[in-house]
Amino acid sequence: MDSVVILSLRPLRWAAMDLKGIVTTPLRVAFSTADAAMSAIEGGVAVTRFAVQNVDSEVSNALHVEAGMSSATPMQLLQRLASLLEPDRPVGIILSRGGPLDRVLKPTGVVDRLTEPGGMLEKLTAPGGLLDQVTKDDSPITRLTSEGGPLDRLTRPGGVVDQITESEGVLERLTSEGGVIDKLTAPDGVLEKLMTKDGVLDKLTEKGGVLDKLAAKDGVLDKLTGQDGLIDKLTEPGGIIDRAIADGGIVDQLLGQEGAIERAIAPGGTLDAVSQLPDVVAELNEAVALMTAAVNPMSDLVNRLPKRILKGREGREPRRASSSSDGAGPDAANGGPSDGPELL
């Protein structure tokens, strides 16, 4: 009886084991996939951390921050941020109350005048405005990008872009070994000299440096963004920008119908004339070569003349000059005729 019960329970055990395998196998696959994904993410985080550390090092050198971001505590980070926002620092001066940014964003300031009803932005985006003229079917931008237009000619096979990117072209010379980029990034090159201590960037960002003077009170930025400053005069109603974007203004003359850009890119216009310059230069070279070929035989002919002819001419000219300066020769004093041409 016991053996019968054991035999009857064995299929149930196998079924339970199969059910367990069916349930656990997908979970194992899911955990393995998650493990691989986490490994990939950890690798990406490590690469990102390395890049951030390099950027942090450069920024720290520029801002004269000694400790690295990775070794700084949250309080140290807050202290650094507070030091950058001090009233005598460039960022603090820009963000201070009554500073350049505050004057630009204040009511009736530059931003308000740009975005007010009937302001410059509304004129630009109004129906029939500048943006409409630029984006219409026969606009300069459409002609620039049309088939057979200037951009098409620049990017055609054998065009300017091809000449720049071809083998041993401009781009290859710039990026080749010993080229311009190599010289810029070489040790003791231009970039390294810019980034060295007491270099150009160091002097620009130091306390009392150029940036400090630009952002200082009554500095350049203060005068630009202050009341009745340059930006205020540029954006005031009836100012330079207002007159430029008005109907018939300089922007309309440049981008409007039959404007300067339209005339330049029209068939037979300035761009077409510039594209024909190589042909003109080739014709000039041919003309110069033809003139050179015509002058060479004449110089050969002069070289072949007898030397006594050239010497006779050289001898007569001083004698004729001396007789004219003395007034008269022996025959002239006697009333006789002057010397005739000498026979060769």
Summary of the structure (lengths in Angstrom):
residues: 344
radius of gyration: 42.7
end to end distance: 159.3
largest distance: 179.0
contacts: 767
relative contact order: 0.05
helix: 70%
strand: 0%
